Amino acid sequence: MYKILFACLDNNKFVLLTCFIKKTQKTPKYEIIKAKKCLEDYMKRR
């Protein structure tokens, strides 16, 4: 099973931030940090 972290932006846009194989119920902290960095990068380039 896979887990996808995404952001919902204005005008109903969805940005895929990271995708990983789900091994446990809890999302690993490093995946959350990676997603936040991807979102920051996307917002800078936007």
N, CA, C and O atoms as a Tinker XYZ file with bonds, in Angstrom:
   184  protein
     1  N      0.832000   -1.173000    0.000000    73     2
     2  CA     0.000000    0.000000    0.000000    64     1     3
     3  C      0.884000    1.248000    0.000000    63     2     4     5
     4  O      1.970000    1.250000    0.581000    81     3
     5  N      0.416000    2.288000   -0.646000    73     3     6
     6  CA     1.159000    3.539000   -0.730000    64     5     7
     7  C      0.439000    4.649000    0.019000    63     6     8     9
     8  O     -0.781000    4.625000    0.178000    81     7
     9  N      1.207000    5.603000    0.466000    73     7    10
    10  CA     0.654000    6.794000    1.107000    64     9    11
    11  C      1.163000    7.994000    0.329000    63    10    12    13
    12  O      2.345000    8.065000   -0.008000    81    11
    13  N      0.277000    8.933000    0.043000    73    11    14
    14  CA     0.618000   10.133000   -0.707000    64    13    15
    15  C      0.340000   11.343000    0.167000    63    14    16    17
    16  O     -0.736000   11.469000    0.750000    81    15
    17  N      1.318000   12.229000    0.251000    73    15    18
    18  CA     1.130000   13.501000    0.944000    64    17    19
    19  C      0.987000   14.571000   -0.127000    63    18    20    21
    20  O      1.802000   14.655000   -1.045000    81    19
    21  N     -0.045000   15.381000   -0.007000    73    19    22
    22  CA    -0.320000   16.394000   -1.010000    64    21    23
    23  C     -0.796000   17.669000   -0.351000    63    22    24    25
    24  O     -1.115000   17.686000    0.837000    81    23
    25  N     -0.842000   18.745000   -1.137000    73    23    26
    26  CA    -1.349000   20.026000   -0.661000    64    25    27
    27  C     -2.482000   20.457000   -1.581000    63    26    28    29
    28  O     -2.416000   20.276000   -2.796000    81    27
    29  N     -3.507000   21.022000   -0.992000    73    27    30
    30  CA    -4.623000   21.575000   -1.749000    64    29    31
    31  C     -4.452000   23.088000   -1.768000    63    30    32    33
    32  O     -4.477000   23.740000   -0.724000    81    31
    33  N     -4.278000   23.637000   -2.961000    73    31    34
    34  CA    -4.072000   25.066000   -3.105000    64    33    35
    35  C     -5.325000   25.726000   -3.668000    63    34    36    37
    36  O     -6.334000   25.060000   -3.900000    81    35
    37  N     -5.256000   27.021000   -3.883000    73    35    38
    38  CA    -6.401000   27.752000   -4.419000    64    37    39
    39  C     -6.822000   27.207000   -5.786000    63    38    40    41
    40  O     -6.040000   26.551000   -6.475000    81    39
    41  N     -8.049000   27.485000   -6.156000    73    39    42
    42  CA    -8.628000   27.037000   -7.432000    64    41    43
    43  C     -8.641000   25.524000   -7.572000    63    42    44    45
    44  O     -8.536000   25.000000   -8.681000    81    43
    45  N     -8.771000   24.817000   -6.447000    73    43    46
    46  CA    -8.866000   23.356000   -6.425000    64    45    47
    47  C     -7.675000   22.666000   -7.074000    63    46    48    49
    48  O     -7.837000   21.626000   -7.713000    81    47
    49  N     -6.498000   23.222000   -6.921000    73    47    50
    50  CA    -5.277000   22.584000   -7.414000    64    49    51
    51  C     -4.714000   21.698000   -6.314000    63    50    52    53
    52  O     -4.669000   22.082000   -5.145000    81    51
    53  N     -4.290000   20.516000   -6.708000    73    51    54
    54  CA    -3.648000   19.594000   -5.787000    64    53    55
    55  C     -2.217000   19.382000   -6.239000    63    54    56    57
    56  O     -1.962000   19.149000   -7.421000    81    55
    57  N     -1.282000   19.461000   -5.304000    73    55    58
    58  CA     0.125000   19.280000   -5.608000    64    57    59
    59  C      0.618000   18.051000   -4.851000    63    58    60    61
    60  O      0.587000   18.013000   -3.621000    81    59
    61  N      1.073000   17.050000   -5.601000    73    59    62
    62  CA     1.648000   15.855000   -4.993000    64    61    63
    63  C      3.017000   16.203000   -4.446000    63    62    64    65
    64  O      3.882000   16.672000   -5.185000    81    63
    65  N      3.222000   15.976000   -3.151000    73    63    66
    66  CA     4.475000   16.342000   -2.505000    64    65    67
    67  C      5.414000   15.157000   -2.350000    63    66    68    69
    68  O      6.608000   15.269000   -2.625000    81    67
    69  N      4.886000   14.035000   -1.916000    73    67    70
    70  CA     5.710000   12.840000   -1.753000    64    69    71
    71  C      4.812000   11.603000   -1.731000    63    70    72    73
    72  O      3.635000   11.672000   -1.376000    81    71
    73  N      5.389000   10.494000   -2.111000    73    71    74
    74  CA     4.680000    9.213000   -2.121000    64    73    75
    75  C      5.642000    8.164000   -1.572000    63    74    76    77
    76  O      6.819000    8.152000   -1.934000    81    75
    77  N      5.151000    7.289000   -0.705000    73    75    78
    78  CA     6.011000    6.268000   -0.122000    64    77    79
    79  C      5.199000    5.031000    0.220000    63    78    80    81
    80  O      3.972000    5.081000    0.310000    81    79
    81  N      5.893000    3.936000    0.406000    73    79    82
    82  CA     5.233000    2.674000    0.764000    64    81    83
    83  C      4.855000    2.720000    2.231000    63    82    84    85
    84  O      5.689000    3.005000    3.091000    81    83
    85  N      3.610000    2.440000    2.508000    73    83    86
    86  CA     3.087000    2.480000    3.875000    64    85    87
    87  C      3.454000    1.181000    4.599000    63    86    88    89
    88  O      3.033000    0.092000    4.212000    81    87
    89  N      4.249000    1.331000    5.657000    73    87    90
    90  CA     4.664000    0.168000    6.439000    64    89    91
    91  C      3.980000    0.126000    7.800000    63    90    92    93
    92  O      3.763000   -0.945000    8.367000    81    91
    93  N      3.642000    1.312000    8.317000    73    91    94
    94  CA     2.957000    1.405000    9.609000    64    93    95
    95  C      1.820000    2.403000    9.483000    63    94    96    97
    96  O      1.687000    3.085000    8.467000    81    95
    97  N      1.015000    2.480000   10.508000    73    95    98
    98  CA    -0.112000    3.416000   10.524000    64    97    99
    99  C      0.364000    4.866000   10.611000    63    98   100   101
   100  O     -0.243000    5.764000   10.027000    81    99
   101  N      1.458000    5.084000   11.350000    73    99   102
   102  CA     1.967000    6.429000   11.576000    64   101   103
   103  C      2.892000    6.865000   10.436000    63   102   104   105
   104  O      3.718000    6.088000    9.958000    81   103
   105  N      2.738000    8.114000   10.013000    73   103   106
   106  CA     3.598000    8.668000    8.968000    64   105   107
   107  C      4.941000    9.062000    9.574000    63   106   108   109
   108  O      4.988000    9.794000   10.563000    81   107
   109  N      6.041000    8.574000    8.980000    73   107   110
   110  CA     7.370000    8.917000    9.517000    64   109   111
   111  C      7.644000   10.423000    9.445000    63   110   112   113
   112  O      7.236000   11.096000    8.499000    81   111
   113  N      8.339000   10.932000   10.456000    73   111   114
   114  CA     8.638000   12.365000   10.512000    64   113   115
   115  C      9.441000   12.829000    9.310000    63   114   116   117
   116  O      9.216000   13.927000    8.801000    81   115
   117  N     10.382000   12.000000    8.847000    73   115   118
   118  CA    11.208000   12.428000    7.721000    64   117   119
   119  C     10.382000   12.597000    6.443000    63   118   120   121
   120  O     10.745000   13.403000    5.586000    81   119
   121  N      9.286000   11.861000    6.299000    73   119   122
   122  CA     8.412000   12.029000    5.140000    64   121   123
   123  C      7.636000   13.348000    5.239000    63   122   124   125
   124  O      7.403000   14.011000    4.229000    81   123
   125  N      7.243000   13.718000    6.443000    73   123   126
   126  CA     6.548000   14.990000    6.650000    64   125   127
   127  C      7.497000   16.154000    6.368000    63   126   128   129
   128  O      7.117000   17.137000    5.731000    81   127
   129  N      8.730000   16.033000    6.849000    73   127   130
   130  CA     9.727000   17.081000    6.600000    64   129   131
   131  C     10.003000   17.207000    5.108000    63   130   132   133
   132  O     10.103000   18.313000    4.578000    81   131
   133  N     10.126000   16.066000    4.433000    73   131   134
   134  CA    10.361000   16.068000    2.989000    64   133   135
   135  C      9.198000   16.737000    2.246000    63   134   136   137
   136  O      9.421000   17.499000    1.305000    81   135
   137  N      7.980000   16.459000    2.662000    73   135   138
   138  CA     6.811000   17.062000    2.026000    64   137   139
   139  C      6.778000   18.573000    2.237000    63   138   140   141
   140  O      6.441000   19.324000    1.322000    81   139
   141  N      7.123000   19.012000    3.431000    73   139   142
   142  CA     7.154000   20.457000    3.707000    64   141   143
   143  C      8.191000   21.156000    2.847000    63   142   144   145
   144  O      7.945000   22.253000    2.345000    81   143
   145  N      9.359000   20.527000    2.672000    73   143   146
   146  CA    10.403000   21.110000    1.830000    64   145   147
   147  C      9.950000   21.176000    0.368000    63   146   148   149
   148  O     10.225000   22.152000   -0.330000    81   147
   149  N      9.266000   20.146000   -0.079000    73   147   150
   150  CA     8.753000   20.140000   -1.457000    64   149   151
   151  C      7.716000   21.242000   -1.654000    63   150   152   153
   152  O      7.694000   21.897000   -2.696000    81   151
   153  N      6.862000   21.448000   -0.661000    73   151   154
   154  CA     5.856000   22.500000   -0.749000    64   153   155
   155  C      6.517000   23.880000   -0.776000    63   154   156   157
   156  O      6.124000   24.744000   -1.560000    81   155
   157  N      7.515000   24.083000    0.074000    73   155   158
   158  CA     8.246000   25.360000    0.067000    64   157   159
   159  C      8.892000   25.604000   -1.291000    63   158   160   161
   160  O      8.837000   26.714000   -1.820000    81   159
   161  N      9.499000   24.573000   -1.850000    73   159   162
   162  CA    10.131000   24.682000   -3.162000    64   161   163
   163  C      9.095000   25.027000   -4.235000    63   162   164   165
   164  O      9.332000   25.889000   -5.081000    81   163
   165  N      7.958000   24.354000   -4.192000    73   163   166
   166  CA     6.895000   24.621000   -5.168000    64   165   167
   167  C      6.396000   26.075000   -5.059000    63   166   168   169
   168  O      6.194000   26.743000   -6.073000    81   167
   169  N      6.203000   26.547000   -3.844000    73   167   170
   170  CA     5.693000   27.895000   -3.651000    64   169   171
   171  C      6.708000   28.942000   -4.129000    63   170   172   173
   172  O      6.314000   29.996000   -4.628000    81   171
   173  N      7.995000   28.667000   -3.984000    73   171   174
   174  CA     9.026000   29.592000   -4.469000    64   173   175
   175  C      9.026000   29.674000   -5.991000    63   174   176   177
   176  O      9.178000   30.753000   -6.563000    81   175
   177  N      8.852000   28.517000   -6.648000    73   175   178
   178  CA     8.899000   28.464000   -8.112000    64   177   179
   179  C      7.597000   28.884000   -8.779000    63   178   180   181
   180  O      7.570000   29.122000   -9.987000    81   179
   181  N      6.554000   28.975000   -8.033000    73   179   182
   182  CA     5.223000   29.278000   -8.551000    64   181   183
   183  C      5.096000   30.614000   -9.145000    63   182   184
   184  O      4.019000   30.981000   -9.615000    81   183
